[in-house]
Amino acid sequence: MRIAVLDDDEAALARGCDQVKALRQEPYRLLVRENRQLGDILSEVQEEKCAAVISDHRFRTRAQVRFTGAELVYRANERGLPAVLYSAHVDEDEADSIRAWRYGIPRVVKKAPGALKALGEALRVAESEAHGERELARQGFLTPVRVVGIPPGHESVRGLGGDMVEVTVTAWRPRVKIPMPASLLPVGHRKISDDLIGRIFLGEVNYYAEKSNELFFHDLRVAPDPNPKLRRNQEAA
């Protein structure tokens, strides 16, 4: 199987290709550079008959492109092309710039010694999802999501994740605050202000996930008012 390996660093790209060879697959080397368009990259990968993609996350450091590896992986899987994210900065980015696209990322693997087994498993899971088979921990179910706070320094210093809010998920662990990009909120509710605190939204969340960094938030919309008559009376008073 031919697997596309994407990175903006020559040395890291070589190591990624070595990992693919260790999995007994053929790597297709793709160095991400300035002015590359996401759609053009995916078209090239498909034209080269690659069966899967392994992508780095932080392209902006060297490549200065307008997308992250997380978005690229999301778009690849959206096309039915199995893709996984392989990054050295998982711990720093998983709550913001990765979570923004987590719904379409079957697995996130941290670059580290001994990651080969996890990488192979990630490719297997991505292939299953490409065939419409999501494991329970990756299935989204409709549940309330409540904004409970705005974290200090909510604007991402890296410029990757953007504004952040803290939410709780009723069906997961309702007392655990989870950082989430405000970009996942419905249009018209993404501007950070204290008015957001306490607002409840409905959306798909994979609340069978074991860890908070595995949670995704998809298709959030404003929750229906549970008692519109009472609200109208309060407003009139």
C-alpha positions in Angstrom: 0.0 0.0 0.0 1.3 3.4 -0.9 1.0 6.0 1.9 1.5 9.7 1.5 3.7 11.3 4.2 3.3 15.1 4.7 5.6 17.4 6.6 7.2 20.8 6.3 10.5 19.7 7.8 13.0 17.6 5.7 14.3 15.6 8.6 10.9 14.9 10.1 9.6 13.9 6.7 12.5 11.4 6.3 11.7 9.9 9.7 8.0 9.6 8.8 8.9 7.8 5.6 11.1 5.4 7.6 8.1 4.7 9.8 6.0 3.8 6.8 8.7 1.5 5.5 8.9 -0.2 8.9 5.1 -0.9 8.5 6.1 -2.6 5.2 4.3 0.0 3.1 5.6 2.3 0.4 5.9 6.0 1.4 5.1 8.8 -1.0 7.1 11.8 0.2 5.4 15.2 0.1 7.3 18.2 1.5 4.7 21.0 2.3 6.0 24.4 1.1 4.7 27.9 0.7 1.8 28.6 -1.6 0.6 25.0 -1.6 -3.2 24.8 -1.6 -4.9 22.1 0.5 -7.1 20.9 -2.3 -4.1 20.7 -4.7 -2.2 18.6 -2.2 -5.1 16.1 -1.8 -5.5 15.9 -5.5 -1.8 15.1 -5.9 -2.1 12.4 -3.3 -5.0 10.8 -5.0 -3.4 11.1 -8.5 -0.4 9.2 -7.1 -2.7 6.4 -6.1 -2.0 6.7 -2.4 -4.3 4.6 -0.2 -3.8 6.6 3.0 -2.2 9.8 4.4 0.0 10.5 7.5 0.3 14.2 8.1 2.2 16.5 10.5 0.1 19.2 12.1 2.0 22.5 12.4 2.8 23.5 8.8 2.8 27.3 9.5 6.2 27.3 11.1 8.1 26.7 7.9 5.6 26.3 5.1 3.5 29.4 6.0 0.4 27.8 4.4 -3.2 28.7 5.5 -4.2 25.3 6.8 -3.1 23.0 9.5 -2.4 19.3 9.3 -5.6 18.7 11.3 -7.7 20.4 8.6 -5.9 18.5 5.9 -6.5 15.1 7.7 -10.2 16.1 8.1 -10.6 17.0 4.4 -8.8 13.8 3.3 -11.1 11.6 5.4 -14.1 13.6 4.1 -13.0 12.5 0.6 -12.9 8.9 1.8 -9.1 8.9 1.9 -8.0 7.4 5.2 -5.7 9.9 7.1 -4.2 10.2 10.5 -2.5 13.1 12.3 1.1 12.5 13.4 2.5 15.4 15.5 5.1 16.2 18.1 2.8 18.9 19.5 -0.2 16.9 20.4 -0.2 17.9 24.0 -0.1 21.6 23.2 -2.6 21.6 20.3 -5.2 18.9 21.0 -7.6 21.3 22.8 -7.7 24.0 20.2 -6.4 23.7 16.7 -6.7 19.9 16.7 -10.2 19.7 18.4 -11.5 22.2 15.8 -11.2 19.3 13.3 -11.4 16.3 15.6 -14.7 15.0 14.2 -12.9 14.0 11.0 -9.7 12.7 12.6 -10.0 9.0 13.5 -6.7 9.0 15.4 -4.0 11.4 16.6 -0.6 9.9 17.2 2.2 11.7 19.0 5.6 11.6 17.5 7.7 9.7 20.0 10.0 6.7 20.2 7.9 3.5 20.0 5.0 5.2 18.1 5.1 2.7 15.2 2.5 0.3 16.7 0.1 3.3 17.4 0.7 4.6 13.9 -0.2 1.2 12.4 -3.3 0.9 14.5 -4.3 4.5 13.6 -4.2 3.7 9.9 -6.4 0.6 10.5 -9.0 2.7 12.3 -8.9 5.4 9.6 -9.5 2.8 6.9 -12.5 1.4 8.9 -14.0 4.9 9.2 -13.5 5.5 5.5 -15.8 2.5 5.0 -18.4 4.0 7.3 -17.5 1.9 10.4 -16.9 4.0 13.4 -16.1 2.4 16.7 -18.4 3.3 19.6 -16.0 5.8 21.1 -15.9 7.7 17.8 -19.7 7.8 17.3 -21.4 11.1 17.9 -24.7 11.3 19.8 -26.9 14.3 20.4 -26.3 15.8 23.8 -26.5 19.2 25.6 -23.2 21.2 25.7 -23.1 24.1 28.2 -20.6 27.0 28.1 -19.3 27.4 31.6 -16.3 29.7 31.2 -13.8 31.6 29.2 -10.2 30.4 29.9 -7.5 32.9 30.6 -5.6 33.8 27.5 -8.5 32.4 25.4 -6.9 33.7 22.2 -4.4 31.1 20.9 -0.9 32.5 21.0 0.0 30.3 18.0 -2.8 31.7 15.9 -4.0 28.2 15.1 -7.0 27.5 17.4 -8.5 31.0 17.8 -10.8 32.0 20.6 -11.6 29.3 23.2 -14.5 28.6 25.6 -14.9 26.0 28.4 -17.9 23.7 28.2 -19.4 20.7 30.0 -21.0 17.7 28.4 -24.1 16.5 30.2 -23.7 12.9 29.0 -20.0 12.6 29.6 -18.6 13.9 32.9 -20.8 16.9 33.6 -18.4 18.5 36.1 -15.3 18.4 33.9 -14.6 21.6 32.1 -13.5 20.9 28.5 -11.7 23.6 26.4 -13.3 24.0 23.0 -12.7 26.4 20.1 -15.4 29.0 19.9 -15.4 28.4 16.1 -17.4 25.2 16.8 -20.3 27.2 18.2 -23.1 28.2 15.8 -22.6 31.3 13.7 -23.7 34.3 15.7 -22.5 32.9 19.0 -18.7 32.8 18.3 -17.8 36.2 19.7 -16.3 35.8 23.1 -18.3 37.6 25.8 -19.6 36.9 29.3 -23.1 36.5 27.7 -22.0 33.1 26.4 -21.6 31.7 29.9 -24.5 29.5 30.8 -25.7 29.2 27.2 -26.7 25.6 26.2 -26.3 24.1 22.8 -27.1 20.8 21.3 -24.7 18.8 19.1 -23.1 15.5 18.4 -20.5 14.5 20.9 -18.7 11.2 21.1 -19.4 10.8 24.9 -18.3 7.2 25.0 -14.7 8.4 24.5 -12.6 7.6 27.6 -10.4 10.7 27.5 -11.3 14.4 27.1 -8.7 14.9 24.3 -10.6 12.4 22.2 -13.9 14.3 22.4 -15.3 16.0 19.3 -18.1 18.6 19.0 -20.1 18.5 15.7 -23.0 20.4 14.3 -23.7 22.5 17.4 -27.0 24.4 17.4 -28.8 26.6 19.9 -30.8 24.4 22.4 -34.6 24.9 22.4 -35.9 27.1 25.2 -37.3 24.6 27.8 -39.9 27.1 29.1 -40.5 29.9 26.6 -43.6 31.1 28.4 -41.7 31.6 31.6 -39.0 33.5 29.7 -41.5 35.8 28.1 -43.1 36.6 31.4 -39.7 37.4 32.9 -38.8 39.6 30.0 -42.2 41.4 30.3 -41.6 42.0 34.0 
